[in-house]
Amino acid sequence: MPGNFDDAAIGAKHDIAFTQGPDEKHLESNAAHVTELAPVIDGKGTLSTLYEGEGYPTPEELHELRRVPDAIPWSAYTVAFVELCERFSYYGTTVVFTNFIQQPLPDGSKTGAGFADQSGALGKGQRASTGIGTFNQFWVYLIPLFGAYIADAHLGRYNTICIALAIAIVGHIIIVVSAVPTVIVHSSGSLACFMIGLIIMGIGTGGFKPNISPLVAEQIPHTTMRVITTKKGERVVVDPAVTSSRVYAYFYLFINVGALIGQIGMVYAEKYVGFWLSYLLPTILLGLCPLVMWYCRKRYIRSPPQGSVFSKALKLFLRGNKGRWSLNPVATYKKLNDGTFWEYIKPSAIQPSSRPAWMTFDDQWVEEVRRGFAACSVFLYLPLYWLTYNQLNNNLTSQAAVMKLNGIPNDVLSNLDPFALIILIPVCDLLIYPLLRKYKINFSPIKKITAGFFTGSAAMIWACVIQAYIYRDSACGKYASGEDCDPVNINVWAQTGSYVLIAISEIFASITSLEYAFSKAPRNMRSLVFAFALFMNAFAAALGEAFVSLSADPLLVWNYGVMAVLSAVGGACFWWQFSGLDKREDELNMLPTGHLGVVGGEKDMEVEDRVSEAESREVKI
């Protein structure tokens, strides 16, 4: 991404709060400032909340005092509950996709239930199930780009979520129809109906995902650091970054509670009743989400849409590129990274008569956009991680099918991942992370994501070894999944290591990417930055299509080995490029709030007034 990361950290020095003495008027209420907001005045910021207010820590306090999270309001838990229900519906439905597509309909069955034997429906084979599963992953993470744009520019996050839920419910209903007894017996018609429902469900899911994630953290009323004294007499810094880290940890916990219940329940529904029930129950639970959103509609802190913010950010980025490209790649690189990329496109650096009509924002908004682009460049490495994670959804399920199951459905083992997360997330939040903070060990987001890459690689090494033993012990050798082959005498619980390591990698990489997207994105572009992070899943799914040929016998050892190498190399390159950001984490998090002009300022004030109201009625849980 053009621009130097050294520049991304210098926004603080442009804040007038660092160069002026205390200003008593800044201690007045929000309402006192509304009439003072103006369009860009020589590019100077009109509001700088992050460095003001009584109790803000000094540089010495930031260095010496322990960081702690703030209380989480109940409204954040209701958003997390909506996510729990939606993830129950999504994972409860998709967990049976592999068997539904890959395995044939059992003899005499009209529901696909296998009972003591293997459940199935369409009988299209492993390559088809992997290909359709990969397409679904691509689709549901491509659509967030459009859902985010609609939310940021036109409808707002809340309204977009409600519409997306309605679309997703329609898609789920169509998938239910594809599995009813009168349809499932006709594999071609069932597949066509299934694909239509899959596409519609993906549109709803894609509109939901990039907006629910920022909405949950926006419920935190306190957005500035402050120093407090605990009941034990210890002075600590209440850090919004630590609070958002905790919010996303428990948000992810709710996700995995929903995923765990949905996956286990639907796998057994598939095995003993049929696929129609596996698709119907998630649809019913998804129907609860609009009811919760409607009931809590007046309690949520919402950021209103601010028009085409993305177009302004794109125009700003393109303006910065002018004159920096040439046929000489070395010269181009130097010009893009000379430290002036963002400085020359700030309003204060351009004469008023020369500013384009769309440049209605201030310098601080440019700093926020710079930080957003920096976050997006961090996310560019994530596809190499998601390639590893995606093995959980298809190939590891297929691997379990050729192992000794002892009556356990082959697709129930994937629930070890959310089960491990439900245990390990509180352990990290309540024990490991506080202990690290107590001893001033900076386990920063960059370090966490790097650790996620390497633990993901370790998970693939584990799966690779298991697959090698399967080929060694199978009577069919390297064609262990053949129809006439008996399961190998390796207990399916041997896969536990892969799932636990994947879970640990999610805590480090996936949860942290949510936290990083929220803390680094401009407030009026949060959905778009979240969507970009989610789009990395779509890119990984598209990249995964190149490896579909490895996802069948006799090449599965190569499949897991390649994934392990890619994740390890990705982690090493990620750390090499971004390790320098650790020391700048506070500076990046504390950039002052920018504004787009009079309209943008008024809308920002509207949000801040809502935050003040939330603070006055905050309920601690």
ZITA-V183302 format. One record per residue. N is the residue number from 0. SS is DSSP state (H for helix, E for strand, C for the rest). PHI is phi in whole degrees, -180 to 180 (999 if undefined). Layout:
n: {N/N}
ss: {SS/SS}
phi: {PHI/PHI}
This chain:
n: {0/1/2/3/4/5/6/7/8/9/10/11/12/13/14/15/16/17/18/19/20/21/22/23/24/25/26/27/28/29/30/31/32/33/34/35/36/37/38/39/40/41/42/43/44/45/46/47/48/49/50/51/52/53/54/55/56/57/58/59/60/61/62/63/64/65/66/67/68/69/70/71/72/73/74/75/76/77/78/79/80/81/82/83/84/85/86/87/88/89/90/91/92/93/94/95/96/97/98/99/100/101/102/103/104/105/106/107/108/109/110/111/112/113/114/115/116/117/118/119/120/121/122/123/124/125/126/127/128/129/130/131/132/133/134/135/136/137/138/139/140/141/142/143/144/145/146/147/148/149/150/151/152/153/154/155/156/157/158/159/160/161/162/163/164/165/166/167/168/169/170/171/172/173/174/175/176/177/178/179/180/181/182/183/184/185/186/187/188/189/190/191/192/193/194/195/196/197/198/199/200/201/202/203/204/205/206/207/208/209/210/211/212/213/214/215/216/217/218/219/220/221/222/223/224/225/226/227/228/229/230/231/232/233/234/235/236/237/238/239/240/241/242/243/244/245/246/247/248/249/250/251/252/253/254/255/256/257/258/259/260/261/262/263/264/265/266/267/268/269/270/271/272/273/274/275/276/277/278/279/280/281/282/283/284/285/286/287/288/289/290/291/292/293/294/295/296/297/298/299/300/301/302/303/304/305/306/307/308/309/310/311/312/313/314/315/316/317/318/319/320/321/322/323/324/325/326/327/328/329/330/331/332/333/334/335/336/337/338/339/340/341/342/343/344/345/346/347/348/349/350/351/352/353/354/355/356/357/358/359/360/361/362/363/364/365/366/367/368/369/370/371/372/373/374/375/376/377/378/379/380/381/382/383/384/385/386/387/388/389/390/391/392/393/394/395/396/397/398/399/400/401/402/403/404/405/406/407/408/409/410/411/412/413/414/415/416/417/418/419/420/421/422/423/424/425/426/427/428/429/430/431/432/433/434/435/436/437/438/439/440/441/442/443/444/445/446/447/448/449/450/451/452/453/454/455/456/457/458/459/460/461/462/463/464/465/466/467/468/469/470/471/472/473/474/475/476/477/478/479/480/481/482/483/484/485/486/487/488/489/490/491/492/493/494/495/496/497/498/499/500/501/502/503/504/505/506/507/508/509/510/511/512/513/514/515/516/517/518/519/520/521/522/523/524/525/526/527/528/529/530/531/532/533/534/535/536/537/538/539/540/541/542/543/544/545/546/547/548/549/550/551/552/553/554/555/556/557/558/559/560/561/562/563/564/565/566/567/568/569/570/571/572/573/574/575/576/577/578/579/580/581/582/583/584/585/586/587/588/589/590/591/592/593/594/595/596/597/598/599/600/601/602/603/604/605/606/607/608/609/610/611/612/613/614/615/616/617/618/619/620}
ss: {C/C/C/C/C/C/H/H/H/H/H/H/H/H/C/H/H/H/C/C/C/C/C/H/H/H/H/C/C/H/H/H/H/H/H/H/C/C/C/C/E/C/C/E/C/C/C/C/C/C/C/C/C/C/C/C/C/C/H/H/H/H/H/H/C/E/E/E/C/C/C/C/E/H/H/H/H/H/H/H/H/H/H/H/H/H/H/H/H/H/H/H/H/H/C/C/H/H/H/H/H/H/C/E/C/C/C/C/C/C/C/C/C/C/C/C/C/C/C/C/E/E/C/C/C/H/H/H/H/H/H/H/H/H/H/H/H/H/H/H/H/H/C/H/H/H/H/H/H/H/H/H/H/H/H/C/H/H/H/H/H/H/H/H/H/H/H/H/H/H/H/H/H/H/H/H/H/H/C/C/H/H/H/H/C/C/H/H/H/H/H/H/H/H/H/H/H/H/H/H/H/H/H/H/H/H/H/H/H/H/H/H/H/H/H/H/H/C/C/C/C/C/C/C/C/E/E/E/E/C/C/C/C/C/E/E/E/E/C/H/H/H/H/H/H/H/H/H/H/H/H/H/H/H/H/H/H/H/H/H/H/H/H/H/H/H/H/H/H/H/H/H/C/C/H/H/H/H/H/H/H/H/H/H/H/H/H/H/H/H/H/H/H/H/H/C/C/C/C/C/C/C/C/C/C/C/C/C/H/H/H/H/H/H/H/H/H/H/H/H/H/C/C/C/C/C/C/C/H/H/H/H/H/H/H/H/C/C/C/C/C/C/H/H/H/C/H/H/H/C/C/H/H/H/C/C/C/C/C/C/C/C/H/H/H/H/H/H/H/H/H/H/H/H/H/H/H/H/H/C/C/H/H/H/H/H/H/H/H/H/H/H/H/C/H/H/H/H/H/H/H/C/C/E/C/C/C/C/C/H/H/H/C/C/H/H/H/H/H/H/H/H/H/H/H/H/H/H/H/H/H/H/H/H/H/H/H/H/C/C/C/C/C/C/H/H/H/H/H/H/H/H/H/H/H/H/H/H/H/H/H/H/H/H/H/H/H/H/H/H/H/H/H/C/C/C/C/C/C/C/C/C/C/C/C/C/C/C/C/C/E/H/H/H/H/H/H/H/H/H/H/H/H/H/H/H/H/H/H/H/H/H/H/H/H/H/H/H/H/H/C/C/H/H/H/H/H/H/H/H/H/H/H/H/H/H/H/H/H/H/H/H/H/H/H/C/C/H/H/H/C/C/C/C/C/H/H/H/H/H/H/H/H/H/H/H/H/H/H/H/H/H/H/H/H/H/H/H/H/H/H/H/H/H/H/H/H/H/H/C/C/C/C/C/C/C/C/H/H/H/H/H/H/H/H/H/H/H/H/H/H/H/H/H/H/H/C/C/C/E/C}
phi: {999/-59/102/-98/-68/-62/-72/-67/-99/-96/-58/-61/-71/-87/-80/-64/-65/-87/-111/-109/-75/-58/-122/-63/-66/-73/-92/-76/-70/-58/-60/-67/-100/-58/-74/-87/-66/-145/-63/-57/-113/52/76/-84/-67/-97/-153/-141/-89/-75/-111/-117/105/-67/97/-68/-69/-78/-55/-66/-66/-62/-83/-96/-82/-73/-92/-134/-82/-87/-68/-101/-71/-64/-61/-67/-70/-69/-63/-64/-66/-61/-64/-58/-64/-67/-71/-57/-67/-71/-73/-63/-81/-73/-63/-98/-59/-59/-68/-60/-88/-79/-87/-76/-65/-57/-56/77/-92/-118/-123/92/-65/-97/53/-76/-103/-79/-75/-175/-148/-89/64/-92/94/-69/-65/-66/-65/-67/-65/-68/-62/-68/-60/-61/-63/-65/-64/-71/-108/-86/-59/-54/-61/-77/-62/-69/-62/-61/-68/-68/-96/-129/-99/86/-65/-61/-65/-65/-61/-63/-67/-63/-63/-63/-65/-62/-62/-61/-61/-63/-62/-66/-65/-58/-59/-64/-111/-69/-53/-74/-102/-64/-73/-106/-60/-67/-66/-63/-64/-62/-63/-61/-67/-62/-63/-62/-67/-67/-60/-65/-64/-65/-62/-67/-77/-82/-61/-74/-105/-72/-66/-70/-61/-67/-77/-70/-78/-71/-73/-93/-113/-124/-68/-154/-99/-131/-112/-75/-63/-87/89/-88/-87/-135/-100/-82/-107/-58/-66/-69/-63/-65/-62/-68/-57/-73/-63/-78/-60/-68/-62/-61/-55/-80/-63/-62/-64/-64/-63/-63/-68/-65/-62/-75/-64/-73/-63/-62/-74/-113/-122/147/-67/-61/-73/-62/-94/-75/-61/-61/-64/-64/-67/-60/-65/-74/-60/-60/-66/-66/-62/-68/-64/-98/-59/-89/-100/-82/-81/-122/-96/-70/-65/-127/77/-79/-67/-61/-64/-67/-64/-67/-62/-63/-64/-67/-64/-65/-80/-61/78/-107/-106/-151/-70/-88/-63/-66/-64/-62/-61/-65/-69/-73/-122/-87/88/-114/-53/-89/-66/-76/-109/-76/-55/-68/-92/-121/-59/-52/-71/-101/-74/-67/-64/-79/-85/-102/-99/-107/-60/-66/-67/-62/-62/-66/-64/-58/-65/-63/-65/-64/-63/-63/-67/-65/-70/-62/-85/-62/-55/-68/-75/-66/-56/-66/-60/-66/-64/-62/-84/-139/-68/-70/-65/-67/-62/-63/-64/-103/-105/-76/-91/54/86/-87/-59/-64/-93/-84/-65/-62/-74/-61/-64/-64/-63/-64/-65/-60/-81/-80/-62/-62/-61/-66/-72/-95/-120/-71/-64/-60/-65/-64/-67/-61/-96/57/-92/-87/-88/-73/-56/-65/-66/-63/-64/-61/-62/-62/-60/-74/-71/-63/-63/-63/-63/-71/-63/-60/-63/-63/-65/-59/-64/-63/-69/-61/-63/-69/-94/-73/-66/-99/63/-84/-122/-68/-93/-62/-62/-95/-95/-79/-59/-76/-86/-124/-63/-62/-69/-65/-75/-52/-58/-61/-70/-68/-66/-62/-62/-62/-65/-65/-59/-78/-97/-72/-61/-66/-65/-63/-60/-66/-62/-68/-74/-102/-82/-58/-57/-89/-134/-62/-62/-66/-67/-61/-63/-64/-62/-68/-62/-63/-65/-64/-63/-65/-65/-64/-64/-64/-60/-69/-106/-60/-64/-89/-91/-154/-59/-104/-109/-69/-62/-62/-57/-68/-65/-63/-61/-63/-67/-61/-67/-66/-64/-60/-64/-65/-66/-60/-65/-61/-81/-115/-61/-69/-77/-55/-72/-103/-57/-63/-63/-66/-74/-104/-61/-63/-74/-97/-136/-95/132/-60/-65/-62/-64/-63/-70/-63/-63/-59/-66/-66/-64/-64/-64/-62/-62/-65/-63/-72/-119/-61/-110/-92/-121}
